[in-house]
């Protein structure tokens, strides 16, 4: 039996159910478990030593884990952010499948690169989003982050603007890449105020649990186009699955796994 894991401060069973569903459907002798590591360095040492085939990496470990791996794939090195580790006989290679998911969703939802954007967050996932925006041709982007150091650094990297708080700012596209709205202490917090939602055309929340965050519920009520974290996690999990197993599930299998993971 081959073991794969996820490492997150707030682990959920979404990825666990997604991967295990596909393992069963495809007859693969794999199992997937979720953990909240007490010590990240020790957790990664466990991945290397047990050996665990793969590890998904979630907030807030996407940058911290870089110092603990052996190799950085171009997908992770380009944005200094990791969401996937693959273990090949004790050699740990880091990847980032978040970028691919964001880029695909912007295209699938026909979000115009001419749109103005408010991007709230400056952590590892925000780096993937910012890179995908830049590469898709978006230029009118403001990074909103209380941490001026990381916020300005991210904005400057892609020639975007920065401000500490949303204030009265509005844009065509709102993107939340913070834990605001995530199950736990912040689950009742709406990451953008109603006036920003009202002025937007599209609202994108990368929070996966719950998919119907306060921001997404407000956007639906206002009749806005929405992109949810459930969509993000399905695409990035599919790419992780391929990295771990070498098997590409069909679109129908991915859709069924995503539905099962949330049922």
N, C-alpha and C positions, 0 to 999 in steps of 0.2 A: 504494500500500500504506500502510495506517494502522498506526502503531506504538503499542503500549501496553507498559508495563513494571511491574515490581515492584521496590521498594527495601527491602532487608532486610539486617541484619547477618549473618544466616545464610540466604541464599537457597536455596530448594529448587525442584524442577521441578514441584511439585504444581499451583500456580497456572498455570504455563506450559502444562502439558498440559491442564488444565481449559479455559482460554480458547481455546487453539489448536484443541482438539477441536471446540468449539462454532463457532468461526469457519469451520472446514471443513464441518461438518454443515449450517450455515446459509448457506454460500456467501458469506461476508463477506470482503472484501479487507483483512483485519487480520492482524497478527502480534504475539505477546506474548513478551517476554524478561524474564529476572530478573537483577538486578544487586545487588552489595554496594558501595554508594558509598564512595569514599575520602573524599569531602567532600560532605556533604548539601546545603549551599547551592549548590555548583557543579552537583550532580546536578539540583536543582530548576530552576536556571537553564537546564540542558540541556533539561528537559521543556518549559519555556516557549519556548525559542529554536529547537528543531529543526523543527517542533513535534511533540511527542509527545502523543497524544490523552488518555491516562490513565495514572495511576501508582498502584499499590497501595502502601501504606506499612505496614511491619511494625515489630516491636520492633527497636531501641529508639527509633524516630524519630517515634512517633505524636504526641508533644507538641512536640518540637523543630521539626517542620515547620510549625507554626502561623504562626510569624513570617515564613515564606517564601512564603505564598500570598496571594491578593488578597481572597478572599471565604470566609466560613465559613457553610456551610449549617447550618440549625438542628440537624440530626442531630449535627454535630461541635461546634458552638458550645455546645450544652447541657452537654457533658461535657468540653470542652477537650481533645479527642482526635480524631485524624484517621487514617483508614485508606485513604482514597481521594481522589485528586485528579483533576479533570476539567479539561482545557485547551480553552477556547473562544476561539480566535484570540488566544492569548497571555494570556488572563485565566484564572487558576487558582482554581478553587472546590474547597473541601475538604468532604468528607462523612465520615460514619462508618456503615458497614454492619454493624460488629460488634454494635452494640446490637440491631439487628433480629434478627440471628442468635441471640443469647443469649436474647432475649425469646421467640422462636418455639420454641427448644429446651426451655426451661423449661415452656412450655405443652404442647408435643407429648409430652413425657415425663411429664406430669401430676405435676410436683413441687409439692407443697402449699406455699402461702405461709406456712403455719403452721410450716414446718420451720425448725429452727435451722441456721445456716450458718457455716462457717469459710471465709473468702475469703483465699487467700494471694497477695499481690501488691498493688502500689499504683501501677503504671504506667498507661499509656494504655489498655491492654486492661482492666485492673482497673476503671478508671472506667466503661467501657461495661458491664461486668458488674454493678457496684454500682448503676448507674442502672437497669438492667433489673430487678434484684432489688427495688429500692425501688418502681418503677412497677408491679411485679406484686404488691405487697403484702407482701413479706418485711420483717420488722422485727427479728427476732432474729439479727443478723449481726455477726460479729467479723472485722475486717480484720486480717490478720497480715502485718506488714511490718517488716523490720529498720530501714529508714529511717523514723525516728520522724516526721520532718517531713512526708513525703508520706503516710505511713500514717495519722497523726492527721488530716491535712487531708482525706483521702478519707473516713475514718470520720465526722468531724464534719460533712462536707457532707451526709451522708445520715442523720445521727443514729444511726450504728452505733458499736460498740465497737472498740477497737484493742488489740493486744498485739504485742510484737516477734517472738516465736517461738511455734510451735504448742504446745510443752511437752506437757502431758498433756490439753490441751483436746480435746473431742469435739463432734460435731454431727451432725444428720440428713443434712446436705448438705455435702460437701467440694468446694471449687472451687480448682483450681490455676491461677493466672494469672501464673506465673513461668517462666523458662527451665528450671527443674529438670525433668529428664526429656527435654529436647529434644536432638536429635542434635547431637553435639559434646562439649564438655568436661563437660557435666552429664547426659549421656544415661543414666547408671547410677544417678542420684539419684532416690529416691522422695520426692516432695514432702510427703507425710503418712505418719507411721509406721503400722505395722500395727495398733496398738491403736485409732487414730482410724478407720482403714478398717473395722475390725471393728465399731465402734459406729455407723457411718454407714448410712444407707439408700440414698443415691445418691452416686456419686462422679463428678465432672465435671472433666476435664482439658482445657484449651483448647489445649495443645500439639498442633500438627498433624503434626509430623514427629519421631518416628514417632507414628502414632495410638495404637499399643499401647505407651504409656509404662510405666515401672515401676509408677506409681500405678494405671493402668488394669489392668495385668496382675494386680496384687495385689487390686484390687476384683473382678475377674472370678473369681479363685480363691476369694474369700470369698463369692461368690454375690450380690454387690451389683448394683443397677442402675447402668449406666454411661452417660455422655455423653462423646463423644470430640471432640477437635479436628478430626477429619475431618468431622464433622457441621457444626461451626462454619464451617470454611473453605468448604464447599460452598454454604451459604446466603449467606455474605457475598460470595463470589465471584460467585454468581448476580446479586446486586444490583449489584455492580461492573460486570458484563457489560452489564446494562441501561443503566447510566449512561454507559458508553463508547459503546455501539452504538445505543441506542434500541430494541433488539429484546429481547423477553421470550421466552426458550426455554421449551419445555414442561417439566413436571415429569419426564417420561420422558427428555428430552434432558439435563436437569440431572443426573439419576441416572446416566445413561450416562457423562457427562463426569466425574463424581466417581469412578466406578468405573475409568474409563480413566486418570485422573490418578494412581491408586494401583496400577495393574497393573504 
